[in-house]
Amino acid sequence: MKRPLISGILRLLFCLGLLACALHAQGQFVTLTGTLQASNGLPAVNETISFVPSQWGFIGGTGVVVNVPTYCATSTDGTVVGITNPLQPTTNTAAYSGGTLAAANYFVEFAWYTSTGTVTLVSPESTAQLTAQGNLAIALPSGPLPAGVMGWVVAIGTSSGGERFQGIVVGNGVYTQSTPLVLTVPGSPTVLTPTALDIGSPLPVANTTVCKQVANDAIWPVGTGYTVAITDPSGNTLPGYPMVWQLLGPNTTINLSNGLPYYHGIVTFPVPVLASPLNHATQSISGGLSLGAYPMWAGSFGVNVVTPAWGVDVEGAGAKSRINANGGYLANGGGGTAGQVLSSDGTAYDTPILPLLAAQVTAQANSGVSITQTSPGVAVGSTIISTGAGVPSGACNTPLYINTTPTNVSTVLYVCYSGTWTAVSVP
């Protein structure tokens, strides 16, 4: 009993690992949009686009190896899509042993759907006849499901062009219609998950599948490309193809209507600095960097710190922990007025004030209360006399430096600053 259990757990862990890699790899894609034309200038209708890597590579940060062809397609108007529209009809078999589907002539179509719920246009019509009450068994054309397809949705009607969606199949199994058709969406609809289609809803008017390919700059080594071929439903290659494309910019969109992304065949070792690194990953330069006279923009800037906590975050040691500015500093874009210094507002040192400088002073007042002043530049035990009324009458000869709030001062402290008695409010 233990061995099957352990085997099952290992299979589960393996599947979870593959799922994690697949989810991580979702950010490596370029989305291709726009329309493609055939050599006659008309839309390239229902064609298959193949992408063959110019060489093997792997997606950084995952175990995903890029080494096999992948495919997209065009729709009926030449629009680039992810999954080709189905071009073959279903095979239908009438049965009379069970089911309540009424006797009638039926018309059947189907569309492919993906795991994200996008759908293609529908297939050509097929027909089936029930001569008595019973059911219809509906099977796909022979062959494997196209890459990226999760299953198919079935549309049935009693008139040509009047088909409505009736059910959904995961994979390529057979669909059986054994109950009466739902030809309008009821008040409480049944959604054919994962699509947004309801039972009874009409046919889609556009192929909503999306063409995504792994970005070449998400593949290591950098500088690879794709050999791209476009073939029609009969297998004929579109004139001018194959050609080589390079798809750059993970999580971006390339509109092929604006031009084809030709590739010039240069593979780069080592990896260069990228303009659009995958997932905004950190890059490094092992050497100096000069921008000349050009400016630099950044969300934040750090010195000896990987993730800056402030706009400019300097966390080095010694001289590398200091900022030097030959021209001085500005606060909120301003340089203050002559004689001001920066003070703290409790959040940052960003408030210009006039400093109270120097050694000591004796202020005369009516209270006569002595206060011990221990600010820098003033000897411990120096005496300052507080005042609550009027400017001191004594001469102001010696400057004062105060950076602490004096005690026993009820209203205002007068200090000697630059030869003038200056009133300082006391909290």
Secondary structure, DSSP 8 states (H G I E B T S, - for coil): -HHHHHHHHHHHHHHHHHHHHHHHHGGGEEEEESB-B-TTSSB-TT-EEEEEESS-EEETTS--EE-S-EEEEE-TTSBEESS----S--EEEEE-SS--B-SEEEEEEEEEE-TTS-B------EEEEESSSBEEEEE--SS---TT--EEEEEEESSTT--EEEEEEETT--EEE-S----S--SS--B-TTSS-BTT----SS----EEEE-GGGEESBT--EEEEEE-TTS-B-TT-SEEE----TT-EEEGGG---B-----BSS----SS-GGG-----SS----TT-----S-EEES-SS-SSSEEE--SGGGG----TT---BTTB---TT-EEEE-SSSEEEEE----SS------SS--EEEE--TTS-TTEEEE-BSSS---S---S-----S--SS--SEEEEEETTEEEEEE--
